[in-house]
Amino acid sequence: MSPRISVSKSEVKRRLVHASGAALPFGYVLNIVSWAQLRYLMVFLTVVVAVLEFLRLRVGLDWAIYDELTRSYEQTNLAGYALYIFSMTAVVLVFEPYVAVPGMLMLALGDPVSGLLGRTREAGEPKRLGTLAAMFIVCLAVSVPFLLPVAGTIGVVAAVAGSVGATIADGMKPVIRGSVIDDNASIPPAACLAIAAVLAATGAAAVT
């Protein structure tokens, strides 16, 4: 019988830190920072993270926190937290707030839920439909409030499309030239591209 994957304390800590990233888009939503300020902040964080990863991978920076918040396969590769910041920064710089914020929240809130549920399965088993359904529901819940006011029913369709994109990115880890594409890197772009495609295809009015 295959061993079951359990949820360790370290995994819970990683997921809590992951979810704390929702503070970035919520800072804009709550009018704590402007969209321009959020963009500057994300660029600043990207630079900081890039420097830390360079020091960790090339120089040997070995802070204790890395033992808690990184996995074994990240010892010689970019860590998930870096990909998380990079992908969020990309969508903030490319898309309007009503597209980028849902994509950011899908990663910050949807992925931890899926990750924790997905850990309770047999080793080597892909994520179950129930886990993917939970990811989709969370993504839809965090995107509809932003897209419904922008484009009405079409906004809901766009939210569904974005949620499907994020769920696929979460459930499938494509391998390109031997490298696995981490969902921290793929969820926001997949979600935002799907949302933007629906809005563009229908000519939905944008409220900025």
Secondary structure, 3 states (H helix, E strand, C coil): CCCEECCCHHHHHHHHHHHHCCHHHHHHHCCCCCHHHHHHHHHHHHHHHHHHHHHHHHHCCCCHHHHHHCCHHHCCCCCHHHHHHHHHHHHHHHCCHHHHHHHHHHHHHHHHHHHHHHCCEECCCCCCHHHHHHHHHHHHHHHHHHHHHHHHHHHHHHHHHHHHHHHHHHHCCCEECCEECCHHHHHHHHHHHHHHHHHHHHCCCCCC
